Amino acid sequence: MDYPLADNADYPVVSTNFRLTIQQATCDCGLITWDNPELLTLSTGLMTSPPDTITFVKATANEDSKSASPAIRACYRNGGQCPTSSTIAIVDDDTETLDSAFMTMTGNTLTVEPTVSSQIKSYNMRVTQTTAITDPFSWIGAVVTVTCTITSFNVPDLPTEETYLINSGILDITLTPPFTQYPPCDYALSETLLWEFDPSPAKAYP
């Protein structure tokens, strides 16, 4: 039977005693959340000297999450704390590795030193952070763009002197090395070669 809750002597009142035990929450550092840093960008060119670098930043423990529930507050009771030290690893998101031909890591700094046209593209660099209190987590930490601008053309060496006799047929002179782009962008160009010659009379042979 339900009794109405009212201060009225006409209604019976039943009292009972019970024990309420309040225990401290168990620390759970895994409840900490992490704030990823802002996306970094780097644009570099073929044969850039000195090579460009980019330094990655770790995700940081969210301060509000350290007090969001009894279990996490228990970790910080009486001067306690959760270990938030961590390490990061960097890879190209497409290949899941780092192309050692032109990318090297020193600490958290990536050095990008492209030298061939096949490296001209944009790379999404994935950061994976490992801590003692959570599973490894990752995010796209940077976009590295490799470009190429032709600054000059390498010209062939001066060919050796050739003697040509009139009406003796075609004389082919091969220029080596060929005209090449620098840096080696390997762009498909529409090129026109202009030649100059010495109009002075040629030597006459009897």
C-alpha positions in Angstrom: 0.0 0.0 0.0 1.3 3.5 -0.9 1.0 6.1 1.8 0.8 9.7 0.9 3.8 11.8 1.9 2.2 14.5 4.1 2.5 15.8 7.7 -0.9 14.5 8.7 -1.5 12.5 11.9 -4.3 10.7 10.2 -1.8 8.8 8.0 0.4 6.1 9.4 4.1 6.5 9.3 6.6 3.7 9.0 10.3 4.3 9.8 13.1 1.9 8.9 16.9 2.1 9.3 19.4 1.2 6.6 23.2 1.5 6.1 24.6 3.6 3.3 28.2 2.9 2.5 30.0 5.5 0.3 33.2 4.3 -1.3 35.8 6.3 -3.0 35.9 5.9 -6.8 38.7 3.8 -8.4 41.1 5.8 -10.5 40.7 5.4 -14.2 43.3 7.4 -16.2 41.8 6.1 -19.4 39.0 8.6 -19.0 41.3 11.5 -20.0 40.6 12.8 -23.5 43.2 14.4 -25.8 43.2 17.6 -27.8 44.9 17.3 -31.2 47.0 20.3 -32.3 46.2 22.3 -35.4 47.0 21.0 -38.9 50.5 22.0 -40.1 51.4 22.7 -43.7 54.7 22.8 -45.5 55.4 23.6 -49.2 58.8 22.9 -50.5 60.4 22.5 -54.0 62.7 20.0 -55.7 66.4 20.6 -54.9 65.6 23.2 -52.2 68.8 24.0 -50.3 68.9 24.0 -47.4 66.1 21.5 -47.1 62.8 22.5 -45.5 61.7 21.1 -42.1 58.5 20.9 -40.1 58.2 20.1 -36.4 55.2 18.1 -35.2 53.4 18.9 -32.0 51.9 16.2 -29.7 48.3 16.1 -28.6 47.8 17.4 -25.0 45.6 16.0 -22.2 42.3 17.9 -22.0 42.2 19.7 -18.6 38.5 19.6 -18.2 38.5 15.8 -18.7 40.7 15.5 -15.6 37.7 16.4 -13.4 34.8 15.2 -15.5 33.9 12.2 -13.3 34.6 10.6 -9.9 36.8 8.0 -11.4 39.2 10.5 -13.0 39.1 12.8 -10.0 40.2 9.9 -7.9 43.4 9.8 -9.9 44.3 13.4 -8.8 43.3 12.9 -5.1 45.9 13.7 -2.5 48.4 15.0 -5.1 48.1 12.0 -7.4 48.2 12.3 -11.2 47.9 10.4 -14.4 51.1 9.9 -16.5 50.6 11.8 -19.7 54.1 11.5 -21.2 54.0 10.2 -24.8 55.8 9.5 -28.0 54.8 10.1 -31.6 55.5 8.4 -34.9 55.0 10.0 -38.4 54.1 8.2 -41.6 52.7 9.1 -45.0 49.0 8.3 -44.7 48.8 6.7 -48.2 51.8 4.3 -47.8 51.7 3.9 -44.0 55.5 4.5 -44.0 58.0 7.3 -44.4 59.8 7.6 -47.7 63.4 7.5 -46.6 64.5 8.6 -50.1 63.6 12.2 -49.2 62.0 12.3 -45.7 63.9 11.8 -42.5 62.8 12.3 -38.8 65.1 13.7 -36.1 63.1 13.7 -32.9 59.8 15.3 -33.8 61.2 17.2 -36.8 60.6 16.1 -40.3 63.2 17.0 -43.0 61.9 17.0 -46.6 64.5 16.9 -49.3 62.9 15.9 -52.7 65.3 15.5 -55.7 63.3 13.7 -58.4 60.0 14.5 -60.3 58.2 11.4 -59.0 58.2 13.0 -55.5 56.1 16.0 -56.7 52.7 15.7 -55.0 50.9 16.4 -51.7 51.4 14.1 -48.7 49.1 13.7 -45.7 51.3 13.0 -42.8 49.7 10.8 -40.1 50.8 11.2 -36.5 50.3 8.3 -34.1 50.7 9.1 -30.4 51.4 6.4 -27.8 50.8 6.9 -24.1 50.8 4.6 -21.1 47.2 5.2 -20.3 45.3 4.9 -23.6 45.5 2.9 -26.8 47.5 4.6 -29.5 45.5 7.2 -31.4 46.3 9.1 -34.6 45.3 12.1 -36.8 46.5 13.9 -39.9 49.1 16.3 -38.4 50.4 17.9 -41.6 50.1 18.3 -45.3 53.5 18.4 -47.1 53.3 19.7 -50.7 56.3 19.2 -53.0 56.4 21.5 -56.0 58.9 22.3 -58.8 59.9 25.5 -60.5 62.3 25.4 -63.4 65.1 27.9 -62.7 67.5 27.1 -65.6 68.4 24.7 -68.3 71.6 22.7 -68.4 73.2 23.3 -71.9 75.2 20.7 -73.7 79.0 20.8 -73.9 80.6 22.5 -76.9 80.9 19.9 -79.6 84.3 19.1 -81.1 85.1 20.8 -84.4 83.9 18.9 -87.4 85.2 19.2 -91.1 82.5 19.0 -93.7 83.0 18.7 -97.4 80.3 20.2 -99.6 78.0 17.7 -101.1 79.3 15.0 -98.9 75.9 14.2 -97.4 74.3 14.8 -94.0 76.5 15.6 -91.1 74.9 14.7 -87.7 76.3 16.4 -84.6 74.9 15.0 -81.3 74.9 17.4 -78.4 75.7 15.9 -75.1 74.5 16.0 -72.5 71.1 17.0 -73.8 69.3 20.2 -72.7 67.8 19.3 -69.3 65.6 21.2 -66.8 67.0 22.3 -63.5 65.6 21.3 -61.1 64.7 18.0 -62.9 60.9 18.8 -62.9 60.5 16.6 -66.1 57.7 18.9 -67.3 56.5 18.3 -70.8 57.5 21.6 -72.5 57.1 22.9 -76.0 60.7 23.9 -76.9 62.1 25.6 -79.9 65.8 25.6 -80.6 67.4 28.6 -82.3 70.8 28.2 -84.0 73.4 30.8 -84.9 76.3 30.2 -87.2 79.5 32.0 -88.1 78.9 33.5 -91.6 82.6 34.0 -92.3 83.8 32.1 -95.4 84.8 28.5 -94.8 88.3 27.4 -95.5 88.8 26.3 -99.1 90.6 23.0 -99.7 92.1 22.4 -103.1 
